[in-house]
Amino acid sequence: MTTSSTSAPSRPLSRSEWVSTLPAWRRLLATLNWRPVYDIEQETERLRIESLESEKRTNLVENEIAQLKLENKRLAELERQGHQQRAARKR
């Protein structure tokens, strides 16, 4: 049987308690509210937005393709009917 090394359940650290656990250089950065991951977060957000815009464009193009296929089918049917009518008139 194993026992836990802590006697009481841990509670979440407050911001000041968390900052006090950091090395001095990181405490300074924390007081300046500088986050080393900020650039990564910004780039991730930019890529997410680009992805959404690309998806919208893809959907628009797919809808246009579907409409063009329907129009081509309709035109092919009209052309076929026209050929049949011309052939009937020649007889």
Secondary structure, 3 states (H helix, E strand, C coil): CCCCCCCCCCCCCCHHHHHHCCCHHHHHHHHCCCCCCHHHHHHHHHHHHHHHHHHHHHHHHHHHHHHHHHHHHHHHHHHHHHHHHHHHHHC
